[in-house]
């Protein structure tokens, strides 16, 4: 299977392990709900009658809505015009900061997309005032042919597949509408790791023990209703253990698949030198 790659280098993105994940998913799916879509590498590649990309980071989801509603040629023209207007390059910090200031005034989605091309490690991060605050990626981040190709394929899938964009907190999503034949994939922030998505510095709901337990309860509800699910998570990380998750696993008859992948290139916070430091798993109820 040739996978579509998101144009966003979202922290914790699953593109590199898609060949491990998709063989573990159900072969026939009515509604595929990607509950914590993030960069949408998983959801965009799903084969289902209906695909729901959901995330509480509303500004990120606004990008997807924008890409879905506009023609590809128009999007590429807008991107080039923005790059030209702000004279964006590998070294023009002032142009980047001007673009960032302008985006924070009106939250135009295409501006955020272009910011992500030039931001440090291509990250999307907000402060508590919902202002985009990722610094400039000096001499390392820029718009290039690879990103353009990824963007083209991504937009094609957004338009050709039956994809719905949703912007809800996971515990406010009405899963009672789901039933047998539907499938929920969850890739939440990992309780025992820290990233820009759960460090409490972006103005959106962080992730702690309360959220972890609420998610596991939601999965219990799905299981009771006959809905298949898969949960990506980490049980061990740099000497830390997710006891809440392990206790839940022990209490259920779910299957635990070990994922063989480190995330050396996914985050500047963590450079794991061997795969034994982090144990990532996919937990399924089927």
N, C-alpha and C positions, 0 to 999 in steps of 0.2 A: 504494500500500500504506500503510495506517495502522499506524504503528509503536507498540508498547507502550514506555513510558518507565519505566526503573527508578526506584523511590522513593529510590534512593541516588545522590547526586551524587559518584560515584567519580572520582578524579583520572584524567584521560586517557580518560574515558568516550566511547564512539563514537556516542551517539545522534544528534548533529548531522550525521554523515556516513553514516548508514544508507542514505539514498537513493542514495549513490554505491557503497556496498559490496554491497548485496544483488543488484543487477543483474549483478555480477561473479561471484557464487557459482553453483555448479551448480544447475540447475533441479530435479533429482530427487536426493534424498539419503536414504540409509538411516539411518546414524548420523551425527549432526552433533556433533562434539566441539569445544566452546569451551574450549581448553586453559588460557587465562588469563582466566577469566570476569570477574573484578572485579565491576563493577556489573551485569553480565549483560545489558546492552542489546542485544548481538548475539545471544547464545544464546537469550534469551527470545523473540526474534522469528523464530527459525529455523523453517522448515517441513521436517520430517524425520520418519521413522518413530520415531526415538529421538533425544533431545537430551541430551547430557552437559554439565553445567556443572561445570567443574573449576577449582579454585584452591587454592594452598597456604595461603592465609590462612583457617585453619580456623574462626575465629570469625565471619568473614563468611559462610562457607558454612553455618554453623549457623543463621544468620538465614533463609536460603532453605529449609532443612529445616524450620524452625519454621513458616514461612509456608505451606509445602506441606502440612503435617500438620494444621493447624488450620483451623477455619471462619473465614471473613472477619469475620463479626459479632463473633466472640470476640476476634479480633486487635484490632479497632477498640475494643472495650470495654477490653481490657488497656491499650492506648495511652492512652485517656482517663483511666483509673484511675492510671496512672503519672504523667501530667502533673498530675493533681489532687494526688496524694500528695506530689510534690516541688515543687509550685507553680511549674512551669516556665513561663517567659515570655521575652520578648526581653531582660529586664533582670535576672532572678534568677540571678546567678552562683552563689550559695551552694546553691540548689536543684540546679543542674546538677552542681556539684562533689560534692554528697551522692549524687546518682544515679551519678556516675562511680565514686565509691568503692564503692558497693554492687555495681555491675556487676563491678568488679575482684575482688570477693570470691568470686563464684560463677559468673561468665560466663553469666548467663541471656541468651539471644539477644534476647528482646524488649526488654530494657533497652539493649542495644547499638543496636538499631534506633532507639529513642527518643533516645538520646544523639546519634546521627547527625543527627537533625532539628534539634538545638540546638547542635551543635558548630560551631566556626569553619569556614566554607565547607562545612559538612556533611561534613567529612572524617572518615575512620576511620583512626586511626593508633595504633600500639602501641610501647611502649619495649622494651628488651631483656629485661625480665622479663614480657613479654606482658601488660602493664598498658595499658589504653586511656588515652592521655595527650593527646588533642586538647583544646585549651582551649575555653572557652565562646565562642559566637558572639554577643557582645554587640551588641544592636540590629540584627542582620542575619540570624540563623538561628532558625527556629521551625517548628512543625508547622502546616500550613495546608491549605486545600481542594485546592490543586494537588498537594501531596504525597499527600493522602488519595486523590485520584482516580488518581494514578499507582500507588499501592499496591494499589488495588482491581483495576486492570487487570493488574498484575504477578501478583497472587495467582491471578487467574482463569487466566492462562496456565500457572502452576506446576501447577495442578490439572487443567486440561483437556488439556494436552499430555503426552506420555510423556517426562518429564524426570527424569533421574538426577542427584543431587548427589554430587560427588566432591571429595576434599580432598588431592590428591597433588601432590608436586613434579612438574614437567613431565617430568623425566628418570627418574621412577619410575613413570610411567604406561605400562602395557603396550600399546603401539600395535600389537603383533603380532596382536592380535585384530581389527584393522581390515583392510578389503580394498577391492576395487573397489566403488564405490557409496557408500562412506563419505567423509566430508569433515572435515578438521581446520582450524579457524580459530585462528590464534595472534596474540595482541596482547600481546607480552611488554613488560616495562619496556624503555624505549629506552636503549641504551648511552650515547648522547651527550647525554642529557637527565637531569635529576634530578627525582624526585618522591617523595612519601611512601612509594611502593611500592618504591623502589630506593636510598634514601639510607642504608641500613644502620642505621636508627634505630627499627625496629619489632620487632626480635627474630625476624624471619624471614629466610630466605635473600635476600640482596641480589642485585644484578645487575652483573656485570663481564664481562671478555673471556672468561673460562672458560665462564660461562653462555651467552653469545652463541654461542660456537663449539659448545657442546653442543646447543643448540637447532637450529643449522643442520645438524648431523650427524643429528639426529632427523628433520628435514625430508628429508634425503637418503634416510634409511631409508624414510620414507613414500613417497617418489617411486619408489624401487626396488620397493616392494610394490604399486604401482599405485594408491595412495591419493591423492586430490586434496587439496591444501592451499592456504590463502591466508595470507600473513604480512603483518601491518601493522607498519610500522617507519618510521624516519626516517633518511634518508641524509645530510642536511645540517642543521645547527642552529647558528645564531649563530657562524658561522665554523668550526665543528667538522665533521669528516667521519667517517662510520662506514666506515673502510677495510675492516674485516673483512666487513661486509655487502656492500660494493661488489665486493670480490674474489670473494666467493661468487656474486654475481649474474653477474659476468663469466664464471665457470667453468661456469655452467649455462645451459640453454636455456629459462629461465623468462621469464614476461612481467611487466613492471613497469608498473603503472598509477599515475599520479600522482594523489594525492588533493588536491583544492583546498579546503583548510580550515585556518584557524589556530585556536588554542585560547585566545583572549583571555580567555574566561570560565571556563576549566576549572581554573586553578590560580593561586593568588596569587603563586607564584614567578615566573611568566613572563607578561608582557603584551606579546605580539608586536604591533608596530605596522604590519607589513605582511607579506603572505603569503610574501615572498621569503626571509625569515629562516629558515624551516623548510621542508624539503621532505619531506613525508610520502608514503609509497608503499604500495601493496598489491601484493605479489609472489605470483603464482600459477604452478602447474606444469601448467596446462592452457590 
